[in-house]
Amino acid sequence: MTEPSASAAPHLRRLLDLLADDAPAEALGAVSSQARADGVPPGDLAEVERATATALRIRGALRQHRRRELQLTALFDTAGDLAASRDLDAVLKAIVRRARMLLGTDTAYLTLPDEEAGDTYMRVTDGSVSVVFQRLRLELGHGLGGLVAQTARPYATPDYRTDDRFHHTPNINAGVLDEGLVAILGVPLLLGSSRGGTGKVIGVLFAADRAARVFSPDEVALLCSLAAHAAIAIDTARALADTRSALDELAVTNAELAEANAAVREHSAAMRRAEESHDRLTDLVLRGREVKDVAAAVAGLLDSPLTIHDPAGRPLAAVRPDGTDFTPDAMDAGWLAETAEESRTGARAVHRDGRWICAVLAGRELLAGLVLHRDGRLDDSDRRLYERAAVVTGLLLLLRRTVAETENRVRGELITDLLTGADRDPEGLAERGRRLGVDLDRPHMLLVAEVAEGGARERLAPAAVRYLFGGDVHGVSAEHAGSVVLLTTADATAAGDAARAAAERLGQLAQTPVTVAAAGPAGGVRELVRAHQEATRCLNAMRVLGHTGEGACVEELGFLGVVLGNAQDVDGFVAATLGPLLGYDARRGTQLVRTLGAYFGSGGSLVRAKDELHVHVNTVVQRLDRVQALLGPDWNEPGRALELQLALRLHLLTGGRKR
């Protein structure tokens, strides 16, 4: 009598316990080995192995999400330090320390220019072990920091010693070598100068490793956010110093002293109002509020209507000073992009056509544009408040993007499993989708997108996330088989229109032409799989036809749509292609369709065609002239002739001989 086989249930429960305890990946991987050793049947063992793989993916997503939360917490702590502390050294040390923590680098440091000496010096370092490096002074324009200061742009090098984009000097090389640094990322501390001037680089913030490393765009954006806080701290300290200096230089006569006190009180009140406003805006981010709440706060503080637009000009929020919403006038995307670029370049708000525009940035990337509808001037304190609001808005948008990317990554695994194993457990996939907030049984539009050969493919997946979470389209995306698959909620938009809209918007976000094929609406696991197959065939056809950067569905590809499509609307294709001839024959009792078939069947020979039709050759010529009058002069061109021949064959196969 054989012993009963072991059950998979204890091992599945073990996986859940390990996930709850945040166990290491090795412990999760050992579960399937233990199940095999315990004699779990092959069918159940396969389920345990699939569950183990899913658990490992969930663990990875959770750990990445926790890392993102730690990074954002560090940013918010920095904003709190800036609001609460008046000690510039303490704030700068906290910023450099958190830069090192955020990016996980060996060192971080901040350099400032020495106006009197005409060079640059190390103001703050964290993680440095070399006295030579800590006392290093750099000549203006030299080294990676000099390149950052000259261009006002972030620069990163995976290996400083072999990088020839910037000027190496013996003293800089000696300091870097003594510290053992290899990979270095530097971002500028930008500050708007006097009204009408241009943006000024007042320092450089660095993060560096002692091993080769490539810094990601997200890491560059995070370091730029910290640099923005450092610039605000330095600007505030300089403003207070200017106030003290002005007070020292004032004459001590009663009238002059009273005037000085009034100026100091006014300046202090403006500074206090700016700091309180920054605290209020930062608190909105910390409490998880929306972009609209930030817009309402800024509109109230500046007593003017405010709109926030995405880079394409679409409004994200529009609020009056009393907090009520309004519908803004259409914003020309080109005008907004040009003005936002001017704001980005000058690191300040700019006034154009009765509106104040301030760019919302993450590093070099334009996240949005603040538009204050106010024709009058902004004094220095209000302008500083407005520009700080752009920094806070950038933090909020980065937070929303991080959350969206994490959610989409978890949901995207559902799409991958749907396209690779729908037959194994369709009911399980549908139930899993409902738990994730994706009802697969409801009608969806399925889109498959790709960039041209040699394009920046790595930009497409992030662009898809921003497309789904930054506008009117909602859904989930995943990378699959070299392309990006988007599953969007179906509305009244036709498949072809949805594909074209997606191609245009994804191309803007990815900054490279994107080709999109659409199928649907389709509901249910198996129907969605078939829709993906149809969209993939359509995308392949578009690639062959050279429709790069466009959007389409199979119905719009003419006879190729009949060949590629699942519905295969033969009657519709025949009617669209041969309709004028069929109608003419029906009304007049002629034989234009038969004559056209005989002409193509004889290889374009009039003689052989008249023999098959048993008519005079002149009759064939007259009938073909009538065909040209009905179909157009291009009826015998290769592409059109191919469609006509296919339609003639389908017409015969569906009973055309009896007509």
Salt bridges, closest charged atoms under 4 A:
ASP22 OD1 - ARG63 NH1 3.88
ASP22 OD1 - ARG66 NH2 3.22
ASP38 OD2 - HIS11 NE2 3.35
GLU47 OE1 - ARG50 NH2 2.62
GLU49 OE2 - ARG36 NH2 2.65
GLU69 OE2 - HIS65 NE2 3.14
ASP81 OD2 - ARG98 NH1 2.37
ASP89 OD1 - ARG123 NH2 2.41
ASP114 OD2 - ARG137 NH2 2.80
ASP119 OD1 - ARG137 NH2 2.91
ASP126 OD2 - ARG100 NH1 2.94
GLU139 OE1 - HIS142 ND1 3.48
ASP159 OD1 - ARG161 NE 3.43
ASP163 OD2 - ARG165 NH2 2.92
GLU179 OE2 - ARG210 NH2 2.57
ASP209 OD2 - ARG213 NH1 2.92
ASP218 OD2 - ARG68 NH2 2.77
GLU219 OE2 - ARG213 NH2 2.70
ASP235 OD2 - ARG384 NE 3.00
GLU275 OE1 - ARG86 NH2 2.81
ASP283 OD2 - ARG287 NE 2.69
ASP293 OD2 - ARG289 NE 3.40
ASP310 OD2 - ARG314 NE 2.95
ASP310 OD2 - ARG505 NH2 3.73
ASP325 OD2 - LYS292 NZ 3.00
GLU341 OE2 - ARG344 NH2 2.32
GLU342 OE2 - ARG352 NH2 2.43
GLU365 OE2 - ARG401 NH2 2.59
GLU365 OE2 - ARG466 NH2 3.30
ASP375 OD1 - HIS351 NE2 3.80
ASP382 OD1 - ARG273 NH1 2.53
GLU387 OE2 - ARG383 NH1 2.80
GLU405 OE1 - ARG68 NH2 3.77
GLU413 OE1 - ARG57 NE 3.37
ASP417 OD2 - ARG57 NH2 3.62
ASP417 OD2 - ARG432 NH1 2.67
GLU431 OE1 - ARG434 NH2 3.23
GLU431 OE2 - ARG435 NH1 3.99
ASP441 OD2 - ARG434 NH1 3.19
GLU450 OE1 - ARG543 NH2 2.95
GLU453 OE1 - ARG457 NH2 3.10
ASP497 OD1 - ARG500 NH2 2.87
GLU527 OE2 - ARG530 NH2 2.36
GLU550 OE1 - HIS547 ND1 3.66
GLU556 OE1 - ARG500 NH1 2.92
ASP611 OD1 - LYS610 NZ 3.01
ASP634 OD1 - ARG640 NH1 2.80
